[in-house]
Amino acid sequence: MGKGKISEGGSSLTEEDIKKLAKAWGMSVEEAKRNMYDLLKSELGK
């Protein structure tokens, strides 16, 4: 993957980044992951 975490200016999405996003979005980590998965799935289906 990329060099460093997204939260630190890198390009690798890590578990720590997902936890930070989930907190900022007011979601559980599982909800955030599901949201990302669903979005990627719909984008790749186009």
C-alpha positions in Angstrom: 0.0 0.0 0.0 0.9 3.6 0.3 3.3 5.4 2.6 1.7 6.2 5.9 -1.8 6.5 7.3 -4.4 8.8 5.6 -4.8 10.6 8.9 -1.1 11.5 8.8 -1.0 12.6 5.1 -0.2 9.2 3.7 -2.3 7.0 1.4 -3.0 3.9 3.4 -6.4 3.5 4.9 -5.8 1.8 8.3 -8.0 0.5 11.1 -7.0 3.6 13.1 -8.2 5.9 10.3 -11.5 4.1 10.1 -12.0 4.4 13.9 -11.3 8.2 13.6 -13.8 8.5 10.7 -16.5 6.5 12.6 -16.1 8.8 15.6 -16.3 11.9 13.5 -19.4 10.6 11.6 -21.1 9.5 14.9 -21.1 5.8 13.7 -19.8 2.6 15.1 -16.7 1.2 13.4 -18.9 -1.6 11.9 -21.3 1.0 10.5 -18.5 3.1 9.0 -17.0 0.0 7.3 -20.4 -1.1 6.0 -21.0 2.4 4.6 -17.6 2.4 2.9 -18.1 -1.1 1.5 -21.6 -0.2 0.1 -20.2 3.0 -1.5 -17.3 1.1 -3.1 -19.5 -1.7 -4.2 -21.9 0.8 -5.9 -19.0 2.7 -7.6 -17.4 -0.5 -8.9 -20.7 -1.7 -10.3 -20.9 1.3 -12.6 
